[in-house]
Amino acid sequence: QICLSLVKLLFYLAHSPLGSIALLDFQPRQFVMVDGNLKVTDMDDASTEELSCKEDNDCTLDFPTKSFPLQCSAVGKCEGINEKKNLFNAYRYFFTYLLPHSAPPALRPFLSDILNATGDLRYGINETLEAFEKVLHLYKSGLYLQKRPLLLKDYISLRGFRTVEGEDYKCWPSYSHLGCLLSVHSAEEAAAICNSQSQCQSFIITQQRTWTGRPLASFQSSLADLIPDANAVVYIKRSASSGKRL
């Protein structure tokens, strides 16, 4: 969410009515999340000036660990230097820390492609935004789950009940520090996650939603007491329920 919001912001800056705008003091502390969108808190160090040049050799974009040769345009400006400066800063301050983590395994290759392409400045801001929106579409639609074995059949579903909330086993990246609360596309994906965790014996799809509209599923290690809830369904591993009170 943070990276996508940042890319949308940089897309606007690259195509602003004032021209391409560079953020000269590009640091994480210069940004804040407001209603799920990343905002710049300080525009004092923004600039619409692009470096003047006479030849391509005048257009080297330097960073502490990398340098990029750019082209000198016909009007004597280093072509796209503001856009590329913003994008590489986004890569080194945000993408490298946030993109490799917490995505479903099937989507990680797409995020690695974005990471590598922006790190080498092979993508401009247009291509970067397009790549992010493709990943978001796959994530929200559940298309990344195709051709996977169906595991929900290995679970007993109890409608009209939910488990008592309480501290349970931890997992990463959980939305709750008390237990294992993860975003899922469907009960089928939740079953696959539960199967992959040795502690998991049951799960429930909660009424909570993430910023993409995906529900949160709570995974539990034991058959805790059940309480009535007309809107809930508890899914319990058949292997865990055998010989139990169910």
Secondary structure as GFF3:
##gff-version 3
##sequence-region A 1 246
A	DSSP	alpha_helix	2	14	.	.	.	ID=ss1
A	DSSP	beta_strand	22	23	.	.	.	ID=ss2
A	DSSP	three_ten_helix	28	30	.	.	.	ID=ss3
A	DSSP	beta_strand	31	34	.	.	.	ID=ss4
A	DSSP	beta_strand	37	40	.	.	.	ID=ss5
A	DSSP	beta_strand	46	47	.	.	.	ID=ss6
A	DSSP	three_ten_helix	56	58	.	.	.	ID=ss7
A	DSSP	beta_strand	60	62	.	.	.	ID=ss8
A	DSSP	beta_strand	67	69	.	.	.	ID=ss9
A	DSSP	alpha_helix	81	90	.	.	.	ID=ss10
A	DSSP	pi_helix	91	95	.	.	.	ID=ss11
A	DSSP	alpha_helix	96	98	.	.	.	ID=ss12
A	DSSP	three_ten_helix	105	107	.	.	.	ID=ss13
A	DSSP	alpha_helix	108	119	.	.	.	ID=ss14
A	DSSP	alpha_helix	125	141	.	.	.	ID=ss15
A	DSSP	three_ten_helix	143	145	.	.	.	ID=ss16
A	DSSP	three_ten_helix	152	154	.	.	.	ID=ss17
A	DSSP	beta_strand	155	163	.	.	.	ID=ss18
A	DSSP	beta_strand	180	183	.	.	.	ID=ss19
A	DSSP	alpha_helix	187	196	.	.	.	ID=ss20
A	DSSP	beta_strand	202	209	.	.	.	ID=ss21
A	DSSP	beta_strand	215	220	.	.	.	ID=ss22
A	DSSP	beta_strand	226	237	.	.	.	ID=ss23
A	DSSP	alpha_helix	238	241	.	.	.	ID=ss24
###
